[in-house]
Every structure is written in C-alpha cells, then in structure tokens.
Amino acid sequence: MFLKRTALQKLLKSQHSTKKSRIVDANLKLKPSGGKRKLYCRSVELKEDRARKKGRMTENSGPKDKPPEVDRISELPEPIVHHIFAHLRCPKDVVRTSIWSKRWKSMFDSYMTFDFDERCFGARGGDQKRKFKSYVEKSIATKLAPAPCIDKFRLYVSSFNPLVHNIKNWIRLAVEKNVKVLEIHVNPKAALYNLPCDVLASKTITSLKLSGSLKPGLSSLELCNLRELSFKGLAVSKLLIEKVGQSCPLIEDLRLVDCKELFSLSIPSLAKLRRIEVHECPSLIRIEIMAPNLETFWYHAKKNQYCGIDFKGCGILKNLTLRDCKMTDTTFQSYMSECPLIESLVLQECSRVKRLTILSANLKTLALSKCTKMQEVNIDAPNLYSFQFSGHQMPFSSMNVSGVCEIKFSFGHTVKTPLIIDECKKFLGKISRSMGFKLVAHTKQIMKIYEDLKEVELDVNSFSKLDLTLSQSTVVNLVDKWLCESHGRSLTLISPGSELVKLIHTMIMNREEDPNCCSFYSKKCWRHYLADVQMMVSTKSTRKTFLVFRWKGRRLV
C-alpha cells in the first residue's frame, strides 16, 4: 500500500532529525512485515552539500544556476543594425557603436554608407580642398571600390572647382556600384554644374536628393525605380516635373524647396504617390494635384505670395499643413470640402483667415500657429485628440472636442498669466471632459505644475507657454524637455499628493552622480550639467514642493 507523497513528507518531517544534510527519498513505501506495517525510508545526502564540499554545483543540484546573460544587442539581425546606423545623428556616432560588440564591429564594416562633407574640414581655400580630396580618395580606394554595391552616397561640396574631374568620378563610381540612396549638395553660391547623365539614367537609385547649384537634364531621365525625389534651390521647370511623372511611376515622396523658374506645378496621376511638399517656391502661382492615393501635403508660401491649389484629385488626403498668408476664409472652406478625410491639420501664419469653422469626425490633430487676424473659431471634432494654439488671444466661440487629451497654448510675452488662466478656464468650460486636466505653465526659467485647475494662482508672472494634459507621463516628459532645453531655475509642484510628484522626484533626485545615459552622443542631456538641487516642501493647506536648480557650465569638466 502506498501513502501519498505529501502525507509521508509531513510524517517524516516530524520524526527525523533536523540535519540539513539529510532528506527523505521520494520512493517511500509501507511494506507488510509480521502483520504490521513498518515504514522504511532511505535517506540520502543532499547533492547541494556534496557540491559545496567539492566547490562546485552540478546540473541537478537544488536551485539551478542563474542562466548566463544574453547579449541581445549582438543578436540583432544585420538589416536592423544598419537601419539603426542610418538614424544616428552623425557618422562619428556610427563609429562609436562598433565598441558594443565584435559583431557590431563587423556589421559596421559591412555598412555601405558613405558621407563626405567638405564643411567638416576646418581649413579654407586650397588646404581645405586638398584635405577633403585626400580623405575621399582614401575612403573610396579602401572601402567603396572593393564593394560590389553600396547603400548610400552623400556628397556636400562648397564648389566643384578645382575638383570637378574628381567629383564626377566619385559620383559615377557610386552609380556604378548600384547605389540606392544618392544625395548631392552644392553651395548655392557656387557656379552652376550640370549633373552627370549617369545619375538620371540609373535603374537602382530609389532615393535622390539634389540641392544647390545643380542643373538636372531632361533627356536622360530614366529613374524607373525611384521612390523619393527632393529638389532644393534648383532651377526646376514644369517640363521636368512632367518628365518625372512619366519616367518614375513608383515615386512615393516628392519634395520641392525654393525651386526657381517653377510657375505652375501639375502633378500627374501617380498611383504610388503618398507625400508632396512644396516650400517657398517664389514663382509658383498654381498647383494641380491628381494623385488618387496622396495622404500628406505640405505647402509653405513665401511672404506675400499667392498660389491657388486644386485638391480635387486628392480624395483620401489625411495630413494637411498650410502656411499661406494669402489664404482667405472661403479658400480654406473649399479645401476642407474637397478633403473630407483629413486627420491632421496645421495652419501657420495664415494672417487673412478671420473666421474658421471646422466640422470633422475624422480630425485627430489640430494646430493653429500665429494666425494673427483670427477672430472667431468654431470646432466640431468629437474625435480630436491633440490641439495646439499659438497667438495673442483666445478666439474660440464654440467647441465640441470631447475626446481631447492634450492641449498646448503659446502666447506672447506681453500677455499676463491672470488673463491667460481666465481664458483657459473658459476654454475648458466648453469641453465636457475638462475634469482631470493638469496644467503645466512655464517660461525659460520658471515652471509651475498644477494638478487641480481650481488651485491655479493668479499671480503677476508672465507664462508664455501652457500645456494641459490628462497624462502623468506627458507631464514628466515636459519637465525632462524643459530641463534639457532651458536649464531652468525653479520648478514648483502645486498639490503634490499624487503619483505625479513621485515620478518627478524620482527622475530628478534619484539621478546618477556620473550619468552614462549620453555616452555615445556629443550633445548631453540635463543630468550632465546639473550641479545641485534644493528641495523644499511648504506646510500650508495647499501643499507645494519647490525645486531650485544650480547648473554647471555648458562645457563638461
């Protein structure tokens, strides 16, 4: 007859000695002997004790060894590591990552991206050109020439003379190596240079960015795999854009910045086109877009420039950004009627817009910046999540934004806090979900955080920026950003009885003395410059926590 193991263990625990070196064997049985049942058990020495005596632990001994730490950074696939390299701030940061692991060092060697910028060489004149040429020639001979193909080639030169022959060879070699991303930037003040025909005839280039004193040709334009195209400061004609539409059917992103001699822009029907940006093209007076799948459109006009825009072919446009001082109320309403699915709307310096009416169930983000003549704003957007406003007054008449969670106001320095707070309370009174908002008021040197809007003090301080949010993490991020950008003098927390104060206290007071958070970046965060923090807590009914900061010099010691 067998007893259950748990019952036997309890019985044996009470009968046996308490020696830690003995345990009861799991195979315990009750065997009949002389009509009586006797308990037979066999004790064995603990494997843990034997292992300790031998100075080692075996595989099956009691608590198992902790698994070795896994180097997950080294296990990342090569394409992901190269993607990380592509988003680092500068080539020096890419080089620094090679010390993380031996595998990252080998992946850096296989990272076929070349960035040659003449501005990085301090000397001027012939000495600068000589050093720059020597550096490029050496890099090409040792790494680019042996490679079967390369991912990216970026070149910035102040002028083509006297290296015009060398530069042509560098560009042609990059094209011969089936480069995918090609960027050529020339100082706008340099003499005009004709782009090599090999560039515009490449079948491997997917991204092409040209800026400065360059002249692209028309006859050799055959970029059949091009996805991204950017012209900045070039003399671009209407015929060139039409040629792009014919020769580049896969293009997804088109950007024109300060392009001269462009009087009208007609975007043909491109099925893949998702994004168009037109910035400060001084001669442009008409834009016609027939892209059926366009999702994002940015237009920034030069001062006092008028340009008509036809959105009739953009039925699914979702993101619209306009900076147009000539746009009127009627023009804006026609834009909104042609694009009913807009989710993100940004209006900047639209000084002729006086009465703004927005009726949209799809709008999620709205930003109104420096629209100085705006007198009346009516918004009916129940799904709006984020709202930003910059100006000198609050022109909001009716608001239906019940889902809003983030609100940012930016005012001129002449507007006093009492007036701002009164206007904010009126604004929140028009929002059904006004309860629970936290107010962050700040200048470059002073920040105050109110957890309850009823406790806002109407003092004489002038706060130029106000942030209203329902999220504690957003408040913490605002404090972190403010400390990084301004190196502020004091932070005040009003009503500090919640988790928010603990989060901010942990972030500021529990920082490391010698932080290593920015060891791979030249621009350090606020933790590297903060010398001392003094914290004081008031004993009044409305509790306040004061944090006063003392900073080191900008130069690290």
Residue pairs with C-beta under 8 A, 6 or more apart in sequence:
1 30
1 37
2 29
2 30
3 28
3 30
5 26
5 28
8 24
8 28
9 24
11 39
12 24
12 28
12 41
16 22
16 24
16 43
20 46
20 49
21 45
21 46
21 49
22 43
22 44
22 45
22 46
23 43
23 44
23 46
24 41
24 43
25 41
25 42
25 43
25 44
27 42
28 39
28 40
28 41
29 40
30 37
30 38
30 39
30 40
31 37
31 38
31 40
46 62
47 58
47 60
47 61
47 62
48 57
48 61
48 62
51 57
51 58
51 61
57 65
71 101
73 100
73 101
73 104
74 100
74 101
74 102
74 103
74 104
76 84
78 107
78 110
81 104
81 107
81 111
82 107
82 110
82 111
82 113
82 151
84 97
85 94
85 97
85 108
85 111
85 113
86 113
86 152
88 94
88 97
89 521
89 522
90 522
91 115
92 522
93 520
93 521
93 522
94 108
94 111
95 108
96 520
97 104
97 108
97 520
98 104
98 105
98 108
99 105
111 151
112 144
112 147
112 149
112 150
112 151
112 152
113 150
113 151
113 152
113 153
113 154
114 139
114 140
114 143
114 144
114 150
114 152
114 153
114 154
114 174
115 152
115 154
116 132
116 135
116 136
116 139
116 154
116 155
116 156
116 170
117 154
117 156
118 128
118 129
118 132
118 156
118 157
118 158
119 156
119 158
121 128
121 131
121 132
121 135
122 128
123 131
129 162
129 163
132 157
132 163
133 163
133 166
136 166
136 170
137 166
140 170
140 173
144 150
144 173
144 174
144 177
145 173
147 177
148 177
149 177
149 178
149 179
149 204
150 174
150 177
150 178
150 179
150 180
151 179
151 180
151 181
152 179
152 180
152 181
152 182
152 183
153 171
153 174
153 179
153 181
153 182
153 183
154 181
154 182
154 183
154 184
154 185
155 167
155 170
155 171
155 183
155 184
155 185
156 185
156 186
157 163
157 167
157 185
157 186
157 187
157 190
158 186
158 187
158 190
159 186
159 187
159 190
159 191
159 213
160 167
160 186
160 190
160 191
160 193
161 190
161 191
164 193
168 196
171 182
171 184
171 196
171 198
171 199
172 196
172 198
174 182
175 182
175 196
175 198
175 199
175 202
175 205
176 198
178 204
179 202
179 204
179 205
180 204
180 205
180 206
180 207
181 205
181 206
181 207
182 199
182 202
182 205
182 207
182 208
182 209
183 208
183 209
183 210
184 195
184 199
184 209
184 210
184 211
184 214
185 209
185 210
185 211
185 212
186 193
186 211
186 212
186 213
186 214
187 212
187 213
188 211
188 212
188 213
188 233
189 213
190 212
190 213
191 213
192 213
192 214
192 215
193 213
193 214
193 215
194 214
194 215
194 217
195 210
195 214
195 215
195 216
195 217
197 217
197 219
197 220
199 205
199 208
200 216
200 217
200 220
200 221
200 222
200 223
201 220
201 221
201 222
201 223
202 222
202 223
203 222
203 223
203 224
203 225
204 225
205 223
205 225
205 226
206 225
206 226
206 227
206 228
207 226
207 227
207 228
207 229
208 223
208 226
208 228
208 229
208 230
209 228
209 229
209 230
209 232
210 216
210 230
210 231
210 232
210 234
211 230
211 231
211 232
211 233
211 234
211 257
212 232
212 233
212 234
213 233
214 234
215 234
215 235
216 231
216 234
216 236
216 240
218 239
218 240
218 243
221 240
221 243
221 244
221 247
222 247
223 229
223 247
223 248
224 247
224 248
224 249
224 250
225 250
226 248
226 250
226 251
227 250
227 251
227 252
227 253
227 272
228 251
228 252
228 253
229 244
229 248
229 251
229 253
229 254
229 255
230 253
230 254
230 255
230 256
230 257
231 255
231 256
231 257
231 259
232 255
232 257
232 258
232 259
233 257
233 258
233 259
233 260
234 259
234 260
235 259
235 260
235 261
236 256
236 259
236 260
236 261
236 262
237 261
237 262
238 262
238 263
238 264
238 265
238 266
241 262
241 265
241 266
241 267
242 266
242 268
244 251
244 254
245 267
245 268
245 270
246 268
249 270
249 271
249 272
250 272
251 270
251 272
251 273
252 272
252 273
252 274
252 275
253 273
253 274
253 275
254 267
254 273
254 275
254 276
254 277
255 275
255 276
255 277
255 278
255 279
256 262
256 265
256 277
256 278
256 279
256 281
257 277
257 279
257 280
257 281
258 279
258 280
258 281
258 282
259 281
260 281
260 282
260 283
261 283
262 281
262 283
262 284
263 283
263 284
263 285
263 286
264 284
264 285
264 286
264 287
264 288
265 278
265 281
265 284
265 286
265 287
265 288
266 288
266 290
267 273
267 276
267 287
267 288
267 289
267 290
267 291
268 290
269 290
269 291
269 292
269 313
270 291
271 292
271 293
272 293
273 291
273 293
273 294
274 293
274 294
274 295
274 296
275 294
275 295
275 296
275 297
276 289
276 291
276 294
276 296
276 297
276 298
277 297
277 298
277 299
278 284
278 287
278 298
278 299
278 300
279 298
279 299
279 300
280 300
280 301
280 302
281 302
282 302
282 305
284 305
284 307
285 306
285 307
285 308
286 307
286 308
286 310
287 299
287 307
287 308
287 309
287 310
288 310
288 313
289 297
289 309
289 310
289 311
289 313
289 314
290 313
291 313
291 314
292 313
292 314
292 315
292 316
293 316
294 313
294 314
294 316
294 317
295 316
295 317
295 318
295 319
296 317
296 318
296 319
296 320
297 311
297 314
297 317
297 319
297 320
297 321
298 321
299 307
299 309
299 321
299 322
299 323
299 324
300 321
300 323
300 348
301 307
301 323
301 324
301 325
301 326
303 325
304 325
304 326
305 325
305 326
306 326
307 324
307 326
309 335
311 317
311 335
311 338
311 339
312 338
314 338
314 339
315 339
315 341
316 341
317 339
317 341
317 342
318 341
318 342
318 343
318 344
319 342
319 343
319 344
320 335
320 339
320 342
320 344
320 345
320 346
321 345
321 346
321 348
322 335
322 346
322 347
322 348
322 350
323 347
323 348
323 349
323 350
324 349
324 350
325 349
325 350
325 351
325 352
326 352
327 350
327 352
327 353
328 352
328 353
329 352
329 353
329 354
329 355
329 356
332 347
332 350
332 353
332 356
333 357
336 342
336 358
336 360
340 360
340 362
341 362
342 360
342 362
342 363
343 362
343 363
343 364
343 365
344 363
344 364
344 365
344 366
345 358
345 363
345 365
345 366
345 367
346 365
346 366
346 367
346 369
347 353
347 356
347 367
347 368
347 369
347 371
348 367
348 369
348 370
348 371
349 369
349 370
349 371
350 371
351 371
351 372
351 373
352 373
353 371
353 373
353 374
354 373
354 374
354 375
354 376
355 374
355 375
355 376
355 377
356 368
356 371
356 374
356 376
356 377
356 378
357 377
357 378
357 379
358 366
358 378
358 379
358 380
358 381
359 380
359 381
360 380
360 381
361 381
361 382
361 383
362 383
363 381
363 383
363 384
364 383
364 384
364 385
364 386
365 384
365 385
365 386
365 387
366 379
366 381
366 384
366 386
366 387
366 388
367 387
367 388
367 389
368 374
368 377
368 388
368 389
368 390
368 391
369 388
369 389
369 390
369 391
369 410
370 390
370 391
371 391
372 391
372 392
374 391
374 395
375 395
376 395
376 397
377 395
377 396
377 397
378 397
378 398
378 399
379 396
379 398
379 399
379 400
379 401
380 398
380 400
381 400
381 401
382 400
382 401
382 402
382 403
383 403
384 401
384 403
384 404
385 403
385 404
385 405
385 406
386 404
386 405
386 406
386 407
387 401
387 404
387 406
387 407
387 408
388 407
388 408
388 409
388 410
389 408
389 409
389 410
390 409
390 410
390 411
391 410
391 411
392 411
392 412
392 414
392 415
393 423
394 423
394 424
394 426
394 427
396 427
396 430
398 430
399 427
399 430
399 431
401 431
402 431
402 432
402 433
403 433
404 431
404 433
405 469
405 470
405 471
406 467
406 468
406 469
406 470
406 471
406 474
407 427
407 437
407 467
407 468
407 469
408 465
408 466
408 467
408 468
409 420
409 424
409 465
409 466
409 467
409 468
410 464
410 465
410 466
411 420
411 463
411 464
411 465
411 466
412 464
413 462
413 464
414 462
415 462
415 464
416 460
416 462
417 441
417 458
417 459
417 460
417 461
417 462
417 463
418 458
418 459
420 463
420 466
421 456
421 458
424 439
424 453
424 466
424 468
425 453
428 434
428 437
428 453
428 468
434 453
436 470
437 453
437 468
437 469
437 470
438 449
438 450
438 451
438 468
438 469
438 470
438 472
438 475
438 500
439 449
439 450
439 453
439 456
439 466
439 467
439 468
440 447
440 448
440 449
440 450
440 466
440 467
440 468
440 469
440 475
440 478
440 479
441 447
441 448
441 449
441 450
441 463
441 465
441 466
442 448
442 463
442 464
442 465
442 467
442 478
442 482
442 488
443 461
443 462
443 463
443 464
443 465
444 486
444 488
445 486
445 488
445 489
445 490
446 461
446 463
446 488
446 489
446 490
446 492
447 479
447 482
447 488
447 490
447 491
447 492
448 463
448 491
448 492
448 494
449 475
449 479
449 491
449 492
449 493
449 494
449 500
449 504
450 456
450 494
450 495
451 493
451 494
451 495
451 496
451 498
451 500
452 494
452 495
455 494
455 495
455 542
456 494
457 494
467 474
467 475
467 478
469 475
469 478
472 498
472 499
472 500
472 503
473 503
475 500
475 504
476 500
476 503
476 504
476 507
479 491
479 504
479 507
479 508
480 507
480 526
482 488
483 508
483 526
483 530
483 549
484 525
484 526
487 526
487 529
487 549
487 551
488 549
489 548
489 549
490 546
490 547
490 548
490 549
491 504
491 546
491 547
491 549
492 544
492 545
492 546
492 547
493 500
493 501
493 504
493 544
493 545
493 547
494 542
494 544
495 542
495 543
495 544
496 537
496 543
496 544
496 545
497 543
501 545
505 545
508 533
508 547
509 533
509 535
511 527
511 530
512 527
515 525
515 527
515 528
517 525
517 527
518 524
518 525
518 527
518 528
524 556
528 556
529 551
529 552
529 553
529 554
530 549
530 550
530 551
530 552
531 550
531 551
531 552
532 549
532 550
533 547
533 548
533 549
533 550
534 546
534 547
534 548
534 550
535 545
535 546
535 547
535 548
536 545
536 546
536 548
537 543
537 544
537 545
537 546
538 544
538 545
538 546
